């Protein structure tokens, strides 16, 4: 190839790069609901990283999120109109609770479809091996229906074992539906899934979508973890399906997670979340009353399922985290696997500490994704200076997602404290309006602190320059981490 041809190819590449920039920058400005910092970050990436920045924007394109989120909202409304009436269980007088809890109740009512309901039995599960055992036991007891939705389902020993249990139940006449996320469970092959299909199990992928164009985007993930047995027993929380969640990955080591086992009308709310997601993925309506039976084991707790996604104007988890922290008068305890907070949540944590609230964060000192840990550490200095206590878990990998306020309000779910969970993913969790549940979570938090290291501000300021550089560079990508 002559130098003349090479020069012309380079010139053509430069021209194409400028054309791509001219096309993409206006597109960035037209994004709805995009924060100014996020807009600036994308523009800088496109301008400073020719081609690479543009490709990143196309992969993480927000327009696709909005288009597909709108489709998800439309499917929620369609299935919601056909679902059985659940209001018979939603009889919770606000006056029975503290004023700050009443305000959080009203907010939750506005940002999610479910309502606080009486008569629940909620069990907090802190040991992943016990959790997996209870899920397997419940699956084996199913007589009518099994509905499972997971972000990550690994095709390893643990995943194969649970798959085979589902196959056995399907052959026994149980209706089994399995919904997995197309990106999180990318490792699920046709070979792994075929025995399920042969047994009559209905299997569906939440996303990628049905067209090649939609496969550009890795946004709009279903990060939910849901198991519902006969419409009577439910499981949800932070734990996926795979060997690593049972501590069998030597690189990750001990896995600390928090999950819930549910009985009572709150299970019907969880069933509604699954029904909406299943309708979105398959078009099948799960509205028969057999899927929404009268609760057989009523309890004493008031609880509420919270489902969040980018399809509405008010991201439920982001709104609840922000409001709950601002409502705190005495203490906040928050455990999360990935910590890359939005500007609003950073301000809420700092101002809570500055007005005398004890704010304690339990974060993962190590993680499956080093860049997430480093990006989160870039927030430490200002938080510590405001009086926030930060602890990094050292025994293994911290994967819990829990929040308690003043020992009277608590939340356990699938959402991390990062923009992806709070603004882009579909997440699910359970709010508990019960001091006993908050006390149990606080006791677990204190027990976990025995395996954590508290970050000292004076020592943190003298960390290596290379680490500071890496932290602040990765922080630039906060809107998409």
Buried (B, 14 or more C-beta within 10 A) or exposed (E): EEEEEEEEEEEEEEEEBEEBBEEBBEBBEEBEEBBEEBBBBBBEBBEEEBEEBBBBBBBBBBEBBBBBBEBBBEBBEBBBEEBBEBEEBBEBEBEEBBEBBBBBBEBBBEBBBBBBBBBBBBBBBBBBEEBBEBBBEBBEEBEBBBBBBBBBBBBBEBBEEBBEBBBBBBEEEBBBBBBBBBBBBEEBEEEBBEBBBEBEBBBBBBBBBEEEEBBBBBBBBBBBBBBBBBBBBBBBBBBBBBBBBBBBBEEBBBBBBBBBBBBBBBBBBBBBBBBBBBBBBBEEBBBEEEBBBEBEEBBEBBBBBBBBBBBBEEBBBBBBBBBBBBBBBEBBBBBBBBBBBBEBBBBBBBBBBEEEBBBBBBBBBBBBEEBBBBBBBBBBBEBBBBBBBBBBBBBBBBBBBBBBBBBBBBBBBBBBBBBBBBBBBBBBBBBBBBBEBBBBBBEBBEEBBEBBEEBEBEEBEEBEEEEBEBBEEBBBBBBBB
